[in-house]
């Protein structure tokens, strides 16, 4: 498999897999299982790419993708990703404030978004300082996974959950924006492809977990996942109450 083919597969995994996830919440006949398959594929692909940096056993290589970037986009510099990462969440809240009805009212939307952000941040920053992957530009050991990409896909999943049922194009627009953030992180030489793939998967997964917990909050079985930070350590606690 040549590099160009691999790059197209990367683009497909970042764009179209979340697109299937979006449709699982937007179109009634699309299986809901896609909401778990999409982040699983992204996280698995990114992790394998990071572990097999030379692509001896896997089809992707962090270094080959960066070489392709250096050959074609060496002087690329665009900081739109610093703002686009928040755009889908902002769009959802603006729609809600403007009176466009979502799946939840504004108060619940804000609560769901905050919890999604907390879960995502706890997981991402725990991994950053546990894995210690060096960044491609500075060598600072906090590259894996990409926080910007995780933020963008957390926001995209939030918009898709709240308003994707109105039109699948809302979900597609949300994930296209998030994908742009991931691509810009690589073109700016801030992250490896593995960082971006895992960041995308974690962003989607964080929102899905929070919405699952919210839905089952007052059901027969109560599930709670709470981020914690103590003495420089960060992580998550899981509580499941049997009744």
JODARA-V493661 format. One record per backbone hydrogen bond with DSSP energy under -0.5 kcal/mol. CO is the residue of the C=O (numbers start at 1). NH is the residue of the N-H. E is the energy in kcal/mol with one decimal. If there is no record, write none. Layout:
CO/NH/E, CO/NH/E
This chain:
2/6/-1.9, 3/7/-2.7, 4/8/-2.1, 5/9/-1.9, 6/10/-2.0, 7/11/-2.4, 8/12/-2.5, 9/13/-2.5, 10/14/-2.3, 11/15/-2.6, 12/16/-1.9, 12/17/-1.2, 15/19/-1.1, 16/20/-2.0, 17/21/-1.9, 18/22/-2.7, 19/23/-2.2, 20/24/-1.6, 21/25/-0.7, 22/25/-1.2, 22/26/-0.8, 23/27/-3.0, 27/30/-1.4, 31/34/-1.3, 32/35/-1.9, 33/36/-1.7, 33/37/-2.1, 34/38/-2.4, 36/40/-1.5, 37/41/-2.6, 38/42/-2.1, 39/43/-2.7, 40/44/-2.3, 41/45/-2.7, 42/46/-2.4, 43/47/-2.3, 44/48/-2.5, 45/49/-2.0, 46/50/-2.1, 47/51/-2.4, 48/52/-2.2, 51/53/-0.7, 52/55/-1.8, 53/63/-0.8, 61/65/-2.1, 62/66/-2.0, 63/67/-2.3, 64/68/-2.2, 65/69/-2.0, 66/70/-2.7, 67/71/-2.0, 68/72/-1.7, 69/73/-3.4, 73/76/-1.7, 79/82/-1.3, 80/83/-1.6, 80/84/-2.9, 81/85/-1.3, 83/86/-1.4, 83/87/-0.5, 84/87/-0.9, 84/88/-0.6, 86/90/-2.4, 87/91/-2.6, 88/92/-2.0, 89/93/-2.2, 90/94/-2.5, 91/95/-2.3, 92/96/-2.1, 93/97/-2.8, 94/98/-2.0, 95/100/-2.8, 96/99/-1.5, 99/101/-0.6, 104/102/-0.5, 105/109/-2.5, 106/110/-2.6, 107/111/-2.1, 108/112/-2.8, 109/113/-2.6, 110/114/-2.5, 111/115/-2.3, 112/116/-2.3, 113/117/-2.6, 114/118/-2.3, 115/119/-2.4, 116/120/-2.6, 117/121/-2.7, 118/122/-2.4, 119/123/-2.2, 120/124/-2.9, 121/125/-2.5, 122/126/-1.3, 123/127/-2.2, 124/128/-2.5, 125/129/-1.4, 126/130/-0.9, 127/131/-3.1, 127/132/-0.6, 128/132/-1.3, 133/143/-2.8, 135/139/-0.9, 140/135/-1.8, 140/142/-2.0, 143/145/-0.5, 145/147/-0.6, 146/150/-2.2, 147/151/-2.6, 148/152/-2.4, 149/153/-2.4, 150/154/-2.1, 151/155/-2.3, 152/156/-2.2, 153/157/-2.4, 154/158/-1.9, 155/159/-2.3, 156/160/-2.5, 157/161/-2.6, 158/162/-2.1, 159/163/-2.7, 159/164/-0.5, 160/164/-1.7, 162/103/-0.7, 163/166/-1.4, 163/167/-0.8, 167/170/-1.4, 167/171/-0.9, 168/172/-2.5, 169/173/-2.4, 170/174/-2.0, 171/175/-2.6, 172/176/-2.2, 173/177/-2.0, 174/178/-2.0, 175/179/-2.4, 176/180/-2.0, 177/181/-1.6, 178/182/-1.9, 179/183/-2.6, 180/184/-2.6, 181/185/-2.0, 182/186/-1.3, 183/187/-2.7, 184/188/-2.6, 185/190/-2.3, 185/191/-1.4, 186/189/-1.7, 192/196/-1.6, 193/197/-2.3, 194/198/-2.1, 195/146/-2.0, 195/199/-2.2, 196/200/-2.5, 197/201/-2.2, 198/202/-2.8, 199/203/-2.2, 200/204/-2.1, 201/205/-2.6, 202/206/-2.5, 203/207/-1.6, 204/208/-2.3, 205/209/-2.8, 206/210/-2.0, 207/211/-2.4, 208/212/-2.4, 209/213/-2.5, 210/214/-2.3, 211/215/-2.3, 212/216/-1.7, 214/217/-0.8, 216/219/-1.2, 221/223/-0.5, 222/241/-2.7, 224/239/-3.1, 226/237/-2.3, 228/235/-1.9, 230/233/-2.3, 233/230/-2.5, 235/228/-2.4, 237/226/-2.5, 239/224/-2.6, 240/242/-0.6, 241/222/-1.3
